[in-house]
Amino acid sequence: MLVLALDTATPVLVAGLARWSAVGGTTVLAERAVPSGTRHAELLTPAIRGVLEDAGLAMGDLDAVVTGLGPGPFTGLRVGVVTAAALADARGLRVIGVCSLDAIGTGERTVVTDARRREIYWATYGADGGRLTGPSVDKPADVQLPEPVVGDPTFAAARLGRAVGEARVTTAGLLRAAGPQLADPASAGPLVPLYLRRPDATPPTAIKAVSQS
């Protein structure tokens, strides 16, 4: 099947196209990793169009959509998850959500990403690549992170005070994480973003009366 893979959980958004089968595995046809900061909303749709053009395919060729569910910042995650859900609904496609940390690196590792506020998102994985703990959000000083640690060295090495292997979300990683759900559609759960925190902006708990003069 032809799968569109999306992730907006980190400052580098990912859009990719791949052929997937339970027997043949994953063949990535096109991928764009775009440094996006907080501009996910304006950059994601052009990235999707770009990978379709790169692969010489159209939206109508898709069979499924896979999206990273985080953990990550509220606004970025919302952009990716809503876009995946909208595309799937418009085209009648299956949509599958996966933990974004599962799509970073392979094998035994601890994955870390930037949670801001001097904190990290993290999870640990065994030799078979299966997640052992997490995802969680903590201050680095409050957790033990088994070696090897992988992620974005530009922030992680300074924040952790240790060597960090470079690894990021990839199309192949997203489809690897989604493999069991692609093989068994009935096992796919709802698209629930992994915010791990409450949003900074919250509605007021009381409404102040407005007087008219």
Salt bridges, closest charged atoms under 4 A:
GLU31 OE1 - ARG168 NH2 3.22
GLU42 OE1 - ARG39 NH2 3.17
ASP54 OD2 - ARG32 NE 3.05
ASP102 OD1 - ARG131 NE 2.85
ASP114 OD1 - ARG159 NH1 2.62
GLU119 OE1 - ARG197 NH2 2.45
GLU147 OE2 - ARG162 NH2 2.85
ASP200 OD1 - ARG117 NH2 1.99
